Amino acid sequence: MTPITQALDGWGPLPAAADAGLRVMASAPLHGGELPGMVGQELADLIRPGLTPAQACVLAVASCPGVTDVLLAASGAPHWREAAEAVAQPSLTAAKLREITGVLASP
């Protein structure tokens, strides 16, 4: 969450890369498939109602300020379609990303 929080505050590696004219590719946004299992449907619905936990995670990463591309692997065509549907969604607002990071940072 640190790079997202930093980017929302306008500092850190993501804005620095953007300022330098670099593309930022977020790799393994699902942390090898572990992250969707840790995100319940309630959190997925907070991110964007109607998305699966995996889609919500991909959308959150794709919405991070400074991220230009998301690199991921999928086990088959259904997972590719699910990922494509997620990144086709409108980006999350900075306010929504702050809300999400706040929820994840709370004990």
C-alpha positions as CSV (number, residue, x, y, z in Angstrom):
1,M,0.0,0.0,0.0
2,T,2.9,2.3,0.6
3,P,3.6,3.2,-3.1
4,I,-0.2,3.9,-3.6
5,T,-0.3,6.1,-0.6
6,Q,2.8,7.9,-1.7
7,A,1.5,8.4,-5.2
8,L,-1.8,9.8,-3.9
9,D,0.3,12.3,-1.9
10,G,2.3,13.2,-5.0
11,W,5.7,11.7,-4.1
12,G,7.5,8.4,-4.2
13,P,8.7,6.3,-7.1
14,L,5.5,6.3,-9.1
15,P,5.2,10.1,-9.6
16,A,9.0,10.3,-10.0
17,A,8.8,7.9,-12.9
18,A,5.9,9.8,-14.4
19,D,7.8,13.1,-14.1
20,A,10.8,11.5,-15.8
21,G,8.5,10.4,-18.7
22,L,8.7,6.7,-17.9
23,R,6.0,4.1,-18.1
24,V,5.3,2.2,-15.0
25,M,4.3,-1.4,-15.4
26,A,2.8,-3.0,-12.3
27,S,3.8,-6.6,-12.3
28,A,2.0,-9.5,-10.5
29,P,-0.8,-7.3,-9.1
30,L,-2.4,-10.4,-7.6
31,H,0.8,-11.5,-5.9
32,G,0.9,-14.8,-7.5
33,G,-2.8,-15.4,-7.0
34,E,-2.7,-15.0,-3.2
35,L,-4.3,-11.5,-3.0
36,P,-7.8,-12.4,-4.3
37,G,-8.1,-15.0,-1.5
38,M,-7.3,-12.4,1.1
39,V,-9.9,-9.9,-0.3
40,G,-13.5,-10.7,0.6
41,Q,-16.5,-9.8,-1.4
42,E,-17.2,-6.9,1.0
43,L,-13.9,-5.3,0.2
44,A,-14.3,-6.0,-3.5
45,D,-17.7,-4.3,-3.3
46,L,-16.2,-1.3,-1.6
47,I,-13.7,-1.1,-4.4
48,R,-16.3,-1.4,-7.1
49,P,-19.7,-3.2,-6.6
50,G,-20.2,-6.1,-8.8
51,L,-16.5,-7.0,-9.3
52,T,-15.0,-10.3,-8.1
53,P,-12.2,-10.0,-5.6
54,A,-9.6,-10.6,-8.4
55,Q,-11.1,-7.9,-10.6
56,A,-11.2,-5.4,-7.7
57,C,-7.5,-6.0,-7.0
58,V,-6.6,-5.5,-10.6
59,L,-8.7,-2.4,-10.9
60,A,-7.1,-0.9,-7.7
61,V,-3.6,-1.4,-9.1
62,A,-4.5,-0.1,-12.5
63,S,-6.1,3.0,-10.9
64,C,-2.9,3.9,-9.0
65,P,-1.6,7.3,-10.1
66,G,1.4,6.8,-12.3
67,V,0.7,3.2,-13.3
68,T,0.5,3.0,-17.0
69,D,0.3,-0.8,-17.5
70,V,-0.6,-3.9,-15.5
71,L,1.2,-7.1,-16.3
72,L,-0.5,-10.3,-15.2
73,A,-0.7,-13.9,-16.0
74,A,-3.9,-15.9,-16.3
75,S,-4.5,-19.6,-16.3
76,G,-7.0,-19.5,-19.2
77,A,-9.4,-17.6,-21.4
78,P,-12.0,-17.0,-18.6
79,H,-9.3,-15.4,-16.4
80,W,-8.1,-13.2,-19.2
81,R,-11.7,-12.1,-19.9
82,E,-12.2,-11.3,-16.2
83,A,-9.0,-9.3,-16.1
84,A,-9.9,-7.4,-19.3
85,E,-13.3,-6.6,-17.8
86,A,-11.6,-5.2,-14.7
87,V,-9.2,-2.9,-16.6
88,A,-12.0,-1.7,-18.9
89,Q,-13.8,-0.2,-15.8
90,P,-13.4,3.5,-15.2
91,S,-10.4,4.2,-12.9
92,L,-11.0,4.6,-9.2
93,T,-10.8,8.2,-8.0
94,A,-8.1,9.3,-5.6
95,A,-10.8,9.6,-2.9
96,K,-11.8,6.0,-3.4
97,L,-8.2,4.8,-3.4
98,R,-7.7,6.8,-0.1
99,E,-10.7,5.1,1.4
100,I,-9.5,1.7,0.4
101,T,-6.0,2.3,1.8
102,G,-7.6,3.6,5.0
103,V,-9.6,0.4,5.4
104,L,-6.6,-1.8,4.7
105,A,-4.4,0.2,7.1
106,S,-6.9,0.0,10.0
107,P,-6.3,-2.7,12.7
